[in-house]
């Protein structure tokens, strides 16, 4: 709850600053009376609190998802560093590893510095995969490819071969984003 409150207060502070600046620039207050000043201050506080609450609500908040995602990233990175841990890997993680092994060598080298993470949050985001980061050409942010086990298994798990094909297709799709293709460009590639 503390992180959520900090987010709300941060949004409130930013909103207060922007609204205050805008109000002063558009209509400089005439502080002719205490009643006018009090009305202005209370109205500004109400507007700031409501806007901050709406901002945090619209942006969404779920600290558990962030913590779970970071846990899964660490697990994926551990598996990549120490192949002996693959004995502990789930069937789906092994399916992803097989898909990575089938990639062309150039793509495999690309993934040496880009972790592929298995997540259970696909239903929350409505996706099979997700690419986080900048393109390879820019490299300003840390890159990660996320494959969502829950949605992939939900939609393709009834057929192991189809699931394996979709995992591979999703992996290629996210690699294309990593290489700089936008969503339209990736779809034009047939991914």
TILUMDREN-229475 format. One record per residue (C-alpha): residue number from 1; residue in one letter; x, y, z. Coordinates in nm, 4 decimals. Layout:
BEGIN
seq=NUM, type=A, east=X, north=Y, up=Z;
...
This chain:
BEGIN
seq=1, type=X, east=0.0000, north=0.0000, up=0.0000;
seq=2, type=X, east=0.2919, north=0.2330, up=0.0703;
seq=3, type=X, east=0.4135, north=0.2182, up=-0.2913;
seq=4, type=X, east=0.0626, north=0.2872, up=-0.4178;
seq=5, type=X, east=0.0310, north=0.5887, up=-0.1872;
seq=6, type=X, east=0.3711, north=0.7174, up=-0.3052;
seq=7, type=X, east=0.2571, north=0.6830, up=-0.6665;
seq=8, type=X, east=-0.0614, north=0.8743, up=-0.5928;
seq=9, type=X, east=0.1284, north=1.1476, up=-0.4075;
seq=10, type=X, east=0.3846, north=1.1728, up=-0.6877;
seq=11, type=X, east=0.1046, north=1.2054, up=-0.9435;
seq=12, type=X, east=-0.0689, north=1.4593, up=-0.7167;
seq=13, type=X, east=0.2457, north=1.6681, up=-0.6879;
seq=14, type=X, east=0.3005, north=1.6718, up=-1.0621;
seq=15, type=X, east=-0.0631, north=1.7542, up=-1.1253;
seq=16, type=X, east=-0.0598, north=2.0320, up=-0.8632;
seq=17, type=X, east=0.2465, north=2.1873, up=-1.0195;
seq=18, type=X, east=0.1044, north=2.1748, up=-1.3723;
seq=19, type=X, east=-0.2426, north=2.2948, up=-1.2731;
seq=20, type=X, east=-0.1017, north=2.5706, up=-1.0531;
seq=21, type=X, east=0.1296, north=2.6917, up=-1.3240;
seq=22, type=X, east=-0.1502, north=2.6827, up=-1.5804;
seq=23, type=X, east=-0.3937, north=2.8662, up=-1.3470;
seq=24, type=X, east=-0.1432, north=3.1386, up=-1.2637;
seq=25, type=X, east=-0.0512, north=3.1898, up=-1.6285;
seq=26, type=X, east=-0.4081, north=3.1942, up=-1.7601;
seq=27, type=X, east=-0.5774, north=3.3806, up=-1.4785;
seq=28, type=X, east=-0.3491, north=3.5392, up=-1.2207;
seq=29, type=X, east=-0.5379, north=3.5367, up=-0.8910;
seq=30, type=X, east=-0.6436, north=3.8568, up=-0.7267;
seq=31, type=X, east=-0.6059, north=3.7852, up=-0.3611;
seq=32, type=X, east=-0.8590, north=4.0461, up=-0.2610;
seq=33, type=X, east=-1.0131, north=3.8426, up=0.0143;
seq=34, type=X, east=-0.9504, north=3.5439, up=0.2348;
seq=35, type=X, east=-1.2693, north=3.3768, up=0.1122;
seq=36, type=X, east=-1.1546, north=3.3900, up=-0.2509;
seq=37, type=X, east=-0.8134, north=3.2542, up=-0.1548;
seq=38, type=X, east=-0.9647, north=2.9702, up=0.0505;
seq=39, type=X, east=-1.1986, north=2.8746, up=-0.2350;
seq=40, type=X, east=-0.9066, north=2.8719, up=-0.4781;
seq=41, type=X, east=-0.6894, north=2.6555, up=-0.2489;
seq=42, type=X, east=-0.9662, north=2.4036, up=-0.1654;
seq=43, type=X, east=-1.0684, north=2.3742, up=-0.5297;
seq=44, type=X, east=-0.7075, north=2.3169, up=-0.6323;
seq=45, type=X, east=-0.6607, north=2.0493, up=-0.3641;
seq=46, type=X, east=-0.9786, north=1.8684, up=-0.4683;
seq=47, type=X, east=-0.8785, north=1.8813, up=-0.8350;
seq=48, type=X, east=-0.5270, north=1.7556, up=-0.7598;
seq=49, type=X, east=-0.6450, north=1.4629, up=-0.5453;
seq=50, type=X, east=-0.9091, north=1.3511, up=-0.7954;
seq=51, type=X, east=-0.6685, north=1.3833, up=-1.0900;
seq=52, type=X, east=-0.3941, north=1.1946, up=-0.9039;
seq=53, type=X, east=-0.6325, north=0.9133, up=-0.8105;
seq=54, type=X, east=-0.7583, north=0.8913, up=-1.1708;
seq=55, type=X, east=-0.4019, north=0.8899, up=-1.3089;
seq=56, type=X, east=-0.2922, north=0.6023, up=-1.0865;
seq=57, type=X, east=-0.6148, north=0.4116, up=-1.1530;
seq=58, type=X, east=-0.5919, north=0.4526, up=-1.5306;
seq=59, type=X, east=-0.2204, north=0.3686, up=-1.5352;
seq=60, type=X, east=-0.2934, north=0.0581, up=-1.3309;
seq=61, type=X, east=-0.1124, north=-0.0709, up=-1.0313;
seq=62, type=X, east=-0.0184, north=-0.4136, up=-0.9197;
seq=63, type=X, east=0.3029, north=-0.4460, up=-0.7207;
seq=64, type=X, east=0.2626, north=-0.8237, up=-0.7140;
seq=65, type=X, east=0.2901, north=-0.8330, up=-1.0920;
seq=66, type=X, east=0.6116, north=-0.6282, up=-1.0811;
seq=67, type=X, east=0.7618, north=-0.8514, up=-0.8126;
seq=68, type=X, east=0.6530, north=-1.1683, up=-0.9949;
seq=69, type=X, east=0.7965, north=-1.0386, up=-1.3205;
seq=70, type=X, east=1.1309, north=-0.9587, up=-1.1578;
seq=71, type=X, east=1.1365, north=-1.3062, up=-0.9948;
seq=72, type=X, east=1.0773, north=-1.4659, up=-1.3338;
seq=73, type=X, east=1.3501, north=-1.2553, up=-1.4940;
seq=74, type=X, east=1.5995, north=-1.3678, up=-1.2280;
seq=75, type=X, east=1.4934, north=-1.7317, up=-1.2802;
seq=76, type=X, east=1.5365, north=-1.7059, up=-1.6572;
seq=77, type=X, east=1.8762, north=-1.5431, up=-1.6214;
seq=78, type=X, east=1.9875, north=-1.8152, up=-1.3762;
seq=79, type=X, east=1.8796, north=-2.0857, up=-1.6226;
seq=80, type=X, east=2.0715, north=-1.9113, up=-1.9006;
seq=81, type=X, east=2.3904, north=-1.8806, up=-1.6914;
seq=82, type=X, east=2.3865, north=-2.2343, up=-1.5524;
seq=83, type=X, east=2.2470, north=-2.4969, up=-1.7912;
seq=84, type=X, east=2.2589, north=-2.7579, up=-1.5111;
seq=85, type=X, east=1.9562, north=-2.5821, up=-1.3631;
seq=86, type=X, east=1.7594, north=-2.6944, up=-1.6687;
seq=87, type=X, east=1.6960, north=-3.0172, up=-1.4803;
seq=88, type=X, east=1.4595, north=-2.8059, up=-1.2676;
seq=89, type=X, east=1.3010, north=-2.6369, up=-1.5691;
seq=90, type=X, east=0.9312, north=-2.6757, up=-1.6367;
seq=91, type=X, east=0.8035, north=-2.8358, up=-1.9567;
seq=92, type=X, east=0.7170, north=-2.4936, up=-2.0927;
seq=93, type=X, east=1.0635, north=-2.3533, up=-2.0126;
seq=94, type=X, east=1.2132, north=-2.6481, up=-2.1993;
seq=95, type=X, east=0.9783, north=-2.5750, up=-2.4906;
seq=96, type=X, east=1.1083, north=-2.2166, up=-2.4966;
seq=97, type=X, east=1.4687, north=-2.3406, up=-2.4754;
seq=98, type=X, east=1.4049, north=-2.5704, up=-2.7725;
seq=99, type=X, east=1.2592, north=-2.2768, up=-2.9683;
seq=100, type=X, east=1.5699, north=-2.0722, up=-2.8914;
seq=101, type=X, east=1.7924, north=-2.3626, up=-2.9996;
seq=102, type=X, east=1.6090, north=-2.3763, up=-3.3356;
seq=103, type=X, east=1.6745, north=-2.0064, up=-3.4048;
seq=104, type=X, east=1.9357, north=-1.9102, up=-3.6646;
seq=105, type=X, east=2.2776, north=-1.8567, up=-3.5090;
seq=106, type=X, east=2.2576, north=-1.4778, up=-3.5535;
seq=107, type=X, east=1.9388, north=-1.4630, up=-3.3463;
seq=108, type=X, east=2.0845, north=-1.6922, up=-3.0811;
seq=109, type=X, east=2.3813, north=-1.4546, up=-3.0458;
seq=110, type=X, east=2.1380, north=-1.1654, up=-3.0123;
seq=111, type=X, east=1.9659, north=-1.3446, up=-2.7234;
seq=112, type=X, east=2.2952, north=-1.3856, up=-2.5362;
seq=113, type=X, east=2.2418, north=-1.0299, up=-2.4116;
seq=114, type=X, east=1.8606, north=-1.0297, up=-2.4153;
seq=115, type=X, east=1.6916, north=-1.2526, up=-2.1594;
seq=116, type=X, east=1.3860, north=-1.4503, up=-2.2609;
seq=117, type=X, east=1.1479, north=-1.4597, up=-1.9664;
seq=118, type=X, east=0.8555, north=-1.6962, up=-1.9118;
seq=119, type=X, east=0.5644, north=-1.5241, up=-1.7385;
seq=120, type=X, east=0.2150, north=-1.6159, up=-1.6192;
seq=121, type=X, east=0.0764, north=-1.2641, up=-1.6719;
seq=122, type=X, east=-0.0339, north=-1.2922, up=-2.0351;
seq=123, type=X, east=-0.4027, north=-1.2831, up=-1.9543;
seq=124, type=X, east=-0.3508, north=-0.9589, up=-1.7609;
seq=125, type=X, east=-0.1897, north=-0.7914, up=-2.0622;
seq=126, type=X, east=-0.3790, north=-0.9802, up=-2.3327;
seq=127, type=X, east=-0.0744, north=-1.1071, up=-2.5190;
seq=128, type=X, east=0.1349, north=-1.4119, up=-2.6069;
seq=129, type=X, east=0.4599, north=-1.2218, up=-2.5811;
seq=130, type=X, east=0.6043, north=-0.8815, up=-2.5162;
seq=131, type=X, east=0.9280, north=-0.7041, up=-2.5928;
seq=132, type=X, east=1.0606, north=-0.4580, up=-2.3370;
seq=133, type=X, east=1.3474, north=-0.2293, up=-2.4292;
seq=134, type=X, east=1.4947, north=-0.0363, up=-2.7123;
seq=135, type=X, east=1.5867, north=-0.1715, up=-3.0516;
seq=136, type=X, east=1.9243, north=-0.3333, up=-3.1056;
seq=137, type=X, east=2.0363, north=-0.0270, up=-3.3012;
seq=138, type=X, east=1.9704, north=0.2112, up=-3.0145;
seq=139, type=X, east=2.0320, north=0.0034, up=-2.7050;
seq=140, type=X, east=1.9406, north=0.2803, up=-2.4602;
seq=141, type=X, east=1.7420, north=0.0520, up=-2.2288;
seq=142, type=X, east=1.7798, north=-0.2997, up=-2.1011;
seq=143, type=X, east=1.5998, north=-0.5421, up=-2.3305;
seq=144, type=X, east=1.3840, north=-0.8413, up=-2.2374;
seq=145, type=X, east=1.1578, north=-1.0734, up=-2.4291;
seq=146, type=X, east=0.8642, north=-1.2123, up=-2.2343;
seq=147, type=X, east=0.6694, north=-1.5194, up=-2.3428;
seq=148, type=X, east=0.3390, north=-1.5596, up=-2.1614;
seq=149, type=X, east=0.2898, north=-1.9231, up=-2.0722;
seq=150, type=X, east=-0.0675, north=-1.8837, up=-1.9493;
seq=151, type=X, east=-0.2109, north=-1.7413, up=-2.2728;
seq=152, type=X, east=-0.0009, north=-1.9599, up=-2.5015;
seq=153, type=X, east=-0.1070, north=-2.2757, up=-2.3181;
seq=154, type=X, east=-0.4667, north=-2.1556, up=-2.2927;
seq=155, type=X, east=-0.4979, north=-2.1084, up=-2.6695;
seq=156, type=X, east=-0.2582, north=-2.3712, up=-2.8072;
seq=157, type=X, east=-0.1943, north=-2.6179, up=-2.5236;
seq=158, type=X, east=-0.4475, north=-2.8673, up=-2.6571;
seq=159, type=X, east=-0.1970, north=-2.9597, up=-2.9301;
seq=160, type=X, east=0.1715, north=-2.9914, up=-2.8255;
seq=161, type=X, east=0.2977, north=-2.9377, up=-3.1819;
seq=162, type=X, east=0.0809, north=-2.6308, up=-3.2296;
seq=163, type=X, east=0.1985, north=-2.4944, up=-2.8930;
seq=164, type=X, east=0.5628, north=-2.5443, up=-2.9931;
seq=165, type=X, east=0.4997, north=-2.3678, up=-3.3264;
seq=166, type=X, east=0.3266, north=-2.0745, up=-3.1567;
seq=167, type=X, east=0.6031, north=-2.0382, up=-2.8968;
seq=168, type=X, east=0.8557, north=-2.0216, up=-3.1809;
seq=169, type=X, east=0.6402, north=-1.7777, up=-3.3805;
seq=170, type=X, east=0.5947, north=-1.5541, up=-3.0735;
seq=171, type=X, east=0.9692, north=-1.5644, up=-3.0081;
seq=172, type=X, east=1.0382, north=-1.4540, up=-3.3680;
seq=173, type=X, east=0.7746, north=-1.1808, up=-3.3329;
seq=174, type=X, east=0.9407, north=-1.0363, up=-3.0228;
seq=175, type=X, east=1.2892, north=-1.0663, up=-3.1739;
seq=176, type=X, east=1.1624, north=-0.8634, up=-3.4712;
seq=177, type=X, east=1.0573, north=-0.5897, up=-3.2273;
seq=178, type=X, east=1.4052, north=-0.6086, up=-3.0728;
seq=179, type=X, east=1.5518, north=-0.5573, up=-3.4203;
seq=180, type=X, east=1.3481, north=-0.2389, up=-3.4589;
seq=181, type=X, east=1.0282, north=-0.3414, up=-3.6367;
seq=182, type=X, east=0.7084, north=-0.1798, up=-3.5126;
seq=183, type=X, east=0.3873, north=-0.3827, up=-3.4768;
seq=184, type=X, east=0.2758, north=-0.3110, up=-3.8335;
seq=185, type=X, east=0.6134, north=-0.4070, up=-3.9739;
seq=186, type=X, east=0.6239, north=-0.7290, up=-3.7724;
seq=187, type=X, east=0.2789, north=-0.8256, up=-3.8986;
seq=188, type=X, east=0.3870, north=-0.7524, up=-4.2573;
seq=189, type=X, east=0.6690, north=-1.0020, up=-4.1996;
seq=190, type=X, east=0.3968, north=-1.2571, up=-4.1259;
seq=191, type=X, east=0.4748, north=-1.2845, up=-3.7573;
